[in-house]
Amino acid sequence: MNILLLGSGGREHALAWKLAQSPRCDALYAAPGNPGIAAHATLVDIDARNRDAVIQFCRSKAIGLVVIGPEAPLVDGLADSLRSAGFAVFGPSAAAAQLEGSKGYTKDLCVEANIPTAGFLRCTSAAQALSALPGFGLPVVIKADGLAAGKGVVIAETDAEARAAIEDMFGGGFGAAGAEVVLEQFLTGEEASFFALTDGVSVVPFGSAQDHKRVGEGDTGPNTGGMGAYSPAPVLTPELEEEAMARIVRPTVNAMAARGTPYSGVLYAGLMLTADGPQLIEYNCRFGDPECQVLMMRLEDDLVDLLEAVATGKLAGRTPPRLAPETALTVVMAAKGYPGKVEPGAPITLPETDNVPGAMIFHAGTALRDGALVASGGRVLNVTATGPTIGAARDEAYALLDRVDFDGGFCRRDIGWREIARADPQT
């Protein structure tokens, strides 16, 4: 089978790495890809926003499966165009991708399907949001409704912070994503990420992870797209996973089907584990980044088989994907200044990983300049390792990271700190 993978980040590098391992993968193409993905796929200079060009390429290469990595093309309707042209696609329709494209849409669906989530209010003006603010207490969660690259959430500890966030969002600080804002009750608990595959009817779990959104150690500073992650998340016990499936994921799939907008793809549920059980924080309509990296490191099944079953509506009767019992942990190396303005072009020299079992360096924001590897984005590398325990995986990941020569980069040194403290209170 010939496969086209769309995207250029660390998530897509992890997907390319795993897709290329399948004996069913005859040819793998990636558009636009990155230097790391080039080790596993043929890079193609196609803009995912140019639907005609994507369709023409798929026809010219007899593509049997299209895998759409990032959320923006999904919300924009690329999967719809490809399906209309006769191609099997892993990724939801534009209507179904509203689960990520609009936080207010998801909140309304939660009310409709009785899915546990925080109290909220959708606001269409700064005046409305400011007027409603006192009713939420502090801290309060303020979210830009649309896509904001993982950065459109502010947890305001003071009234002044909350008012500034509302003014910023409605003032254009997050572009079109902030045209509407959701005020949300602050939930107390621990966050975890839960993944499921669905073809619109059948649903199977696909593992858990915990990521680290804040830029600074000890979970301080502004939110980012993610500074590191590990899988599995032991705090999300098998019992809690089943509760999340029964009360959150399956009702969502059923509600989307009942609306006439069946959801097909990976459903990524951000959960808050409260004293009253799991509650939905938000949905993503694609694999997380950097959660995908740790999930792919643990996946023991053929990824092509899984994604094709989802894309062709043949998930019924399949057992859940097999994930290795080991822990996988990834550390993001970011460019100085991230999540704010960064200067691209810092040179990078990577160590060899061929003789390091269970370790990979996924490229997230890299480019080649005159044949040399340089940083080209905010999040640049995902240094990833596995181990029998989270502590062992952490040690392997940081040992590998310390061999990376990236003078313009930084990372958090405490990825996995909560679980490591639980596993060994003396650490």
Helices and strands as residue ranges (DSSP letters): E 2-7, H 10-19, E 27-32, G 37-39, E 42-43, H 51-60, E 63-68, H 71-75, H 78-84, E 89-90, H 98-101, H 103-113, E 120-123, H 126-132, G 133-136, E 140-144, E 153-156, H 159-170, G 175-178, E 181-185, E 190-198, E 203-211, E 214-216, E 220-223, E 228-231, H 238-244, I 245-249, H 250-258, E 265-274, E 277-284, H 291-298, H 303-311, E 327-335, E 359-363, E 366-369, E 372-375, E 379-387, H 390-401, E 409-410, H 417-423
